[in-house]
Every structure is written in C-alpha cells, then in structure tokens.
Amino acid sequence: MSARLCIVGGGLVGLAAAIAISRQGRQVSLLEARDYPAELTQPQALDARSIALSYSSVQILRALGLWKNIQSHAAPIRHIHVSSAGHFGVTRLQADALGVDAMGQVVEYEALFFALLTLAQQDDNIDLILPAKVASFEQQDHHVTLHYRRGQQSASLQAEVLMVADGAQSSLRAKLGIETEVLDYRQSAIITNLETAQPPNDCAYERFTRHGPLALLPLPDQRYALVWTNSPARCDELLKLPDDQFLQQLYRQFGYRLGYFSAVGQRTRFDLKRTRARQLVNARSVLVGNAANTLHPVAGQGFNLALRDVAQLFDALSDIDWSGPRLEQSLASYQQARLKDQDRVVRAGDGLVKLFSNDLPVLNHARAAALAALDCCSPLKHELAWQGMGYGVGCSSLMRGEMPR
C-alpha cells in the first residue's frame, strides 16, 4: 500500500491534519492504535471534557469546513477576566475592543472529535487504518516504509511523508532518536464541570492563587469548565471532599462572581509536566501536537498550538513535489517557523507559572500592581490578547479562515 502522507495517531490533531492535507488533493493514510467506538455517545453534560479554542483555531476549523458542525456545541469567549486572589489587581479583555466577535470558543471534546471523525470518514482521500500498531519503519531517500500490525496480521505502508501525532509519550519520536526536555511542575490539576443558575456572560476567568492558577471557562447551557491547579497532595484532598465542601473551597479561592454553583460533575486529576522535543523534523518525518510539545494548561494553548502546527505544515507541503529535493527545504523552514511560535508559548506559560505560583508577600503586591497597570495600558493589553489568540508569530493561510485555492 502507498500514500502521499502517513499519519500515526488518530486523535484530534491527527484527524485535523488528515483533513487539511486531503484538501490539497493528496492521499492520506492514518494509523490509530485504538479502535474508534462503533457509536460515539455524548457523556452527561457535567462530565463532558472541553477544549478552549483560540480565535486562530476557530479560523483554521472554519477554513477546513468544520466550524459549521461545531458551532452549536460551543460557547463564545467575549470577555476575559484575570485576577490574583486576595489582591486588588485585575486585567480585563474585551472582544469588541479587538474588533472580533469572540476571542475564542469553548467546545466539548466529543463534539469536536465527532465532527473531525465524520468528515475524515466521508473523505475519499483519507484511509483510516485501525486498530493498528506500528512495529518498525525505515526512512529512504524518497519515501518512508512503515510496518504495522492490525490484529494478528502484519502489513506494510509506504509514504512520502510521515507525520508523528501519537501523543506526549510518542513511541515513534523515540524510534526517530529525537530527544525531549521534560519539566515536572510538581503540580496537578483538577478538571470538572460546574452548573450555575446565572445566565451565561460569555466570560472566561483566570484567577491566580497561592496554590496555582484556577480557570473557569464558559460552556453551553449555563455550565463552566473548571481547571484548578494545586499541589498533588492538595488535589488529592480536594478530590476526597463531598461536592458541597469542594464548592466551599472553590468559593474561598474564586469568590461569588458567578453566584452559587448548583451542581458539580465528575472530578478528574492529572499531573502537570511539560515535554518538548528538541527537534521537529527528521528526514521525511515531522512531529506535531503533543508529540512535539505538551504544555501547562495555564494559558490553554496546547491544542491551539497543535492546530497551528497543522496549519503551517499545510503551507509547507503545498505546491511542491514531495518526492523531490524541495521537501527537505520546506520541512526545514517549517521547523524554524514553528520553533519560534513554540518557544514563545512555552516561555509565556512557564513565566506565568513561576510568577503566579509564588506566595511571597512582596511578589503578591507586585503582581497585583502589574495586573492593574496592564488593564490601563490598552496597546500592550491588546498585543498580549492577539498573541493569546494565536497571532504572536506568523500567520498561515488557514489562520485567515479561508481555504487557499
């Protein structure tokens, strides 16, 4: 079997990449180790996972023809409120001041996954191969050969380009000999959904506490997605509390801006580590998504950064002969451009974690003063907002919201 592009990893990033490259008229084979469920069912509203999409991510999904199938499941972010617990400083961002309808959207994971999978299944240029586990591969001058197992059977696949999208613990990244840098933040995050009686206000809240950042993101149907960072030990304590006591602890850190929460969904904890690949490209193979970078959730940039990987790779692979010498040049240019964006996002995220996870009194007051000063400086505030929306370094064609002809 042969294909122009082979993608290993069939999660959100792999599916989005398959759809994007298919739009160039190329043949794509996507290998996923797990079998997709025969029927995708929506979880209970309070147990649904969610993803914050930046403005540039929405533009990419719009260009791929996906947004019309997702929009009804999304809640807009038209206001952002950033504060420090126990201090006066606050920064407010408004979408209308930036000339956009919304700075981002929050969508349930299952709705986004279903839209991507449905489009991929309907695309004649995309061959979904699952469940399939890669056993080995070789890179030659003009192609890559993958050997994989599907059930009890072995098979091979030849492609001109290999895209590695198999997650933070990527086995192919290791097989390529690409080293990683791992930073353990020694923090954990609790994620859950909350229900409020108040009507939606289209506002996302980022509150920095002495234990770590706390984010509340709007969801449809008067719900909010909570991402609450603490030490691992404190997370364990919070997970053990009954719902009413858990909410009391939340009110102590966040206050009553959204009134009283009437219900709490299933609470889940995950440990926070940052993993960065030291390079993105090896011959005809390229890393995208969590295989390239796994980030702290403080700024909600993980999936957005991955979509920008896909969008910029779309441009790099467009209008060239993949079997010729220009491929190596294009992938080298892609790596250089992506490293700039990734470095910026990683530095910003690490800076926020270090700055706002320190409980020294002098720093507390300095941080509060900085937030207040930023709120009064519209040019700087708007520049930071556009960076958070994905336009800090470069702009690919898909980020303009239109599919190139």
C-alpha positions in Angstrom: 0.0 0.0 0.0 1.2 3.5 -0.7 0.2 7.0 0.3 1.5 10.6 0.0 1.2 11.2 3.7 1.0 8.7 6.6 -0.1 10.0 10.0 0.4 7.9 13.1 -2.0 9.0 15.8 -5.8 9.4 15.2 -6.7 11.9 17.9 -7.9 15.4 17.3 -4.6 16.6 15.9 -4.1 13.6 13.6 -7.7 13.8 12.2 -7.4 17.6 11.7 -4.1 17.1 9.8 -5.5 14.4 7.6 -8.4 16.6 6.6 -6.1 19.6 5.9 -3.7 17.7 3.7 -6.5 15.9 1.9 -7.7 19.4 0.9 -4.6 19.5 -1.3 -5.8 16.5 -3.2 -3.2 14.2 -1.6 -3.8 10.7 -0.4 -3.5 10.3 3.4 -3.3 7.1 5.5 -4.0 7.5 9.2 -3.0 4.8 11.6 -4.5 4.7 15.1 -3.6 2.2 17.8 -7.1 2.1 19.3 -10.4 1.3 17.6 -12.9 4.1 17.5 -16.2 3.2 19.2 -18.9 2.0 16.9 -21.2 4.7 18.2 -19.9 7.9 19.7 -22.2 8.9 22.6 -22.3 12.2 24.3 -21.4 11.9 28.1 -23.6 13.5 30.7 -23.3 17.3 30.4 -21.5 17.8 33.7 -19.0 15.0 32.8 -18.1 16.2 29.3 -14.5 17.2 28.6 -13.9 20.6 27.0 -11.3 22.4 24.9 -10.7 26.1 24.7 -10.2 27.2 21.1 -8.4 30.4 20.3 -9.6 32.7 17.6 -6.9 31.4 15.2 -8.0 27.8 15.9 -11.6 28.7 15.0 -10.4 30.3 11.8 -8.5 27.1 10.9 -11.6 24.9 11.6 -13.7 27.3 9.5 -11.2 27.0 6.6 -11.4 23.2 6.8 -15.2 23.4 6.6 -15.7 22.1 10.2 -16.9 25.0 12.2 -20.5 24.9 10.9 -20.8 21.4 12.5 -19.2 22.5 15.8 -20.5 26.0 16.5 -23.8 24.9 18.0 -21.8 22.9 20.7 -19.5 25.9 21.5 -19.7 28.8 23.9 -18.0 32.1 22.9 -15.4 33.9 25.0 -16.1 37.6 24.6 -14.6 38.7 27.9 -11.6 37.6 29.8 -11.1 38.5 33.5 -7.6 37.9 35.0 -7.1 38.4 38.7 -5.0 37.5 41.7 -6.7 36.0 44.8 -6.7 38.3 47.8 -5.4 41.3 45.9 -6.9 44.3 44.1 -5.2 44.0 40.7 -7.3 42.8 37.7 -7.0 42.8 33.9 -10.0 42.7 31.6 -10.0 41.9 27.9 -13.0 42.6 25.6 -13.5 41.1 22.2 -15.2 44.2 20.8 -12.2 46.3 21.6 -10.2 43.9 19.4 -12.7 44.1 16.5 -13.7 40.4 16.8 -16.9 38.7 17.8 -15.2 36.4 20.2 -11.6 35.9 21.3 -12.2 32.2 21.4 -14.7 29.4 21.9 -15.0 26.6 24.3 -16.3 23.3 22.8 -16.9 19.9 24.2 -14.2 17.3 23.3 -16.7 14.8 22.0 -18.4 17.3 19.7 -15.1 18.3 18.2 -13.9 14.7 17.8 -17.2 13.6 16.2 -17.1 16.4 13.7 -13.5 15.6 12.7 -14.0 11.9 12.5 -17.2 12.2 10.5 -15.5 14.4 7.9 -12.5 12.1 7.7 -14.7 9.0 7.2 -16.5 10.8 4.4 -13.3 11.8 2.6 -12.2 9.5 -0.2 -8.6 10.8 0.1 -8.3 9.5 3.7 -7.8 5.9 4.6 -8.4 5.2 8.3 -6.4 2.1 9.4 -7.3 1.0 12.9 -6.6 -0.5 15.3 -3.0 -0.6 14.0 0.2 -0.5 16.0 3.5 0.5 14.3 6.2 -2.2 14.7 9.0 -0.5 12.8 9.8 1.8 10.0 12.6 2.9 7.7 13.3 6.2 6.0 14.7 6.1 2.5 15.7 8.9 0.1 12.3 9.3 -1.4 9.8 7.6 1.0 9.2 6.1 4.4 8.2 2.4 4.9 6.1 1.5 8.0 5.5 -2.0 9.2 2.5 -2.4 11.5 0.2 -5.0 13.0 -3.5 -5.0 12.7 -4.9 -7.7 14.9 -3.0 -10.8 14.1 -1.9 -9.7 10.7 1.2 -7.8 9.6 1.2 -5.2 6.9 3.4 -2.5 5.4 2.8 1.0 4.1 4.9 3.3 2.0 4.5 7.0 2.2 6.4 10.1 1.0 6.0 11.9 4.4 5.4 10.6 7.9 3.6 12.7 10.4 4.0 11.7 14.1 0.9 12.7 16.1 0.8 9.9 18.7 0.9 12.0 21.8 3.2 13.1 24.7 4.6 9.6 25.2 5.2 9.1 21.5 6.9 5.8 20.7 7.8 6.9 17.2 9.5 10.0 18.4 11.8 7.7 20.5 12.3 5.5 17.4 13.4 8.5 15.4 16.0 9.2 18.1 14.6 12.7 18.9 15.4 13.7 22.5 13.0 15.5 24.7 13.2 18.0 27.5 10.9 17.3 30.4 10.0 19.7 33.2 8.0 18.5 36.1 6.0 21.4 37.5 5.2 19.4 40.7 1.6 20.5 40.3 -1.6 18.7 39.5 -4.8 19.9 38.0 -8.4 19.0 38.8 -10.8 19.3 35.9 -14.6 19.2 36.2 -17.7 21.0 35.0 -20.0 23.2 37.1 -23.6 24.3 36.7 -24.8 27.8 37.6 -28.2 29.3 37.9 -27.0 32.6 36.4 -27.4 33.2 32.6 -24.2 33.0 30.6 -22.0 36.0 30.5 -19.5 34.8 27.8 -16.6 35.5 30.2 -13.6 33.3 30.9 -11.9 33.7 34.3 -8.2 33.2 35.1 -7.5 33.6 38.8 -4.1 33.1 40.3 -4.0 31.7 43.8 -1.1 30.9 46.1 -1.6 27.2 45.2 -1.6 27.8 41.4 -3.8 29.1 38.6 -7.6 28.5 38.5 -9.5 28.8 35.3 -13.3 28.9 34.7 -14.4 28.7 31.0 -17.9 29.2 29.8 -19.8 26.2 28.3 -23.3 26.0 26.7 -26.3 25.5 29.0 -25.1 27.6 31.9 -22.1 25.4 32.6 -18.5 26.2 33.3 -15.4 24.1 32.8 -13.1 24.3 35.8 -9.3 23.7 35.6 -7.9 24.1 39.1 -4.1 23.8 39.7 -2.8 22.8 43.1 0.0 20.7 44.7 -0.6 16.9 44.1 -1.3 16.5 47.8 -3.9 19.3 47.9 -5.6 17.9 44.7 -5.9 14.5 46.5 -7.6 16.3 49.4 -10.0 18.2 47.2 -10.9 15.0 45.3 -12.0 13.3 48.5 -14.3 16.1 49.6 -18.1 15.9 49.1 -19.5 18.2 46.4 -20.7 20.9 48.9 -17.3 21.1 50.7 -15.5 21.1 47.4 -17.5 24.1 46.3 -16.8 25.9 49.6 -13.1 25.5 48.9 -13.7 26.8 45.4 -15.6 29.9 46.7 -12.8 30.7 49.0 -10.4 31.0 46.1 -12.7 32.3 43.3 -15.4 34.2 45.2 -19.1 34.5 44.1 -18.8 36.3 40.7 -20.9 33.6 39.2 -23.2 33.2 42.2 -23.6 29.7 43.6 -22.8 26.6 41.7 -25.8 24.2 41.7 -24.0 21.0 40.6 -20.6 19.5 40.2 -19.6 16.9 37.6 -17.1 14.1 37.9 -13.7 15.4 39.1 -10.5 14.2 37.5 -6.9 14.8 38.4 -3.9 14.8 36.1 -0.2 15.6 36.9 1.4 18.5 35.1 4.6 18.1 33.1 6.0 19.9 30.1 7.6 17.8 27.4 9.4 19.4 24.5 11.0 17.7 21.5 14.5 19.1 20.8 13.7 18.9 17.0 10.5 18.7 15.0 11.9 17.2 11.8 14.0 14.1 11.0 14.4 13.5 7.2 10.9 12.8 6.0 9.3 12.6 9.4 7.7 15.5 11.3 6.3 15.8 14.8 3.1 17.7 15.6 0.8 18.2 18.6 1.7 16.6 21.9 4.5 14.6 20.3 6.2 17.9 19.8 5.0 19.9 22.9 3.0 19.1 26.0 2.2 22.3 27.9 1.0 23.5 31.3 -2.8 24.3 31.0 -2.3 27.8 32.5 -3.0 29.6 29.2 -5.0 26.9 27.5 -2.6 26.8 24.5 -1.9 23.0 24.0 -4.4 22.1 21.3 -4.3 25.6 19.8 -0.5 25.3 19.3 -1.0 21.9 17.7 -3.6 23.3 15.2 -1.1 25.9 14.3 1.4 23.1 13.6 -1.1 21.6 11.2 -1.9 24.9 9.6 1.8 25.8 9.0 2.6 22.3 7.8 -0.3 22.7 5.3 1.5 25.7 3.8 4.9 24.0 3.9 3.6 20.9 1.9 1.5 22.9 -0.5 2.5 23.2 -4.2 5.7 21.1 -4.0 6.8 17.7 -5.3 7.2 15.7 -2.1 9.5 13.2 -3.9 11.9 15.9 -4.9 14.6 17.9 -3.0 12.2 20.8 -2.1 10.6 18.7 0.6 13.6 18.8 2.8 13.9 22.6 2.4 10.2 23.1 3.1 10.3 20.9 6.3 13.4 22.8 7.5 11.6 26.1 7.0 8.6 24.7 8.8 10.7 23.6 11.8 12.3 27.1 12.0 8.9 28.9 11.9 7.2 26.5 14.4 10.1 26.7 16.9 9.6 30.5 17.1 6.0 30.1 18.0 6.5 27.2 20.3 9.3 28.9 22.1 7.2 32.0 22.7 4.2 30.0 24.0 6.4 27.8 26.3 8.3 30.8 27.7 5.0 32.7 28.4 3.4 29.7 30.1 6.4 28.9 32.2 6.7 32.6 33.1 3.1 32.7 34.3 3.5 29.5 36.4 6.7 30.8 38.1 5.3 34.3 38.6 1.9 33.4 40.0 2.7 30.2 41.9 4.9 32.0 44.4 3.4 33.2 47.7 6.0 35.8 48.8 4.2 38.9 50.1 6.3 41.4 48.1 5.7 39.5 44.9 1.9 39.3 45.6 1.6 43.0 45.7 3.9 43.5 42.7 1.8 41.0 40.7 -1.4 42.8 41.6 0.0 46.1 40.6 1.2 44.7 37.3 -2.3 43.4 36.5 -3.8 46.8 37.4 -1.2 48.6 35.2 -1.8 46.3 32.3 -5.5 46.9 32.5 -4.8 50.6 32.0 -2.4 50.1 29.0 -4.7 49.2 26.1 -1.9 48.9 23.4 0.0 46.3 25.4 -3.1 44.6 26.6 -4.3 44.2 23.0 -0.9 43.0 21.8 -1.0 40.3 24.5 -4.6 39.4 23.6 -3.7 38.9 19.9 -0.8 36.7 21.0 -3.1 34.6 23.1 -5.4 34.3 20.1 -2.6 32.7 18.2 -1.2 35.5 16.1 2.1 36.1 18.0 4.4 34.7 15.4 3.4 34.5 11.7 0.1 33.7 10.2 -0.6 30.7 7.9 -3.1 30.7 5.2 -5.6 28.6 7.2 -5.5 31.0 10.1 -7.1 33.6 7.8 -10.2 31.4 7.7 -10.2 30.6 4.0 -9.0 27.5 2.2 -6.4 28.5 -0.4 -7.4 27.6 -4.0 
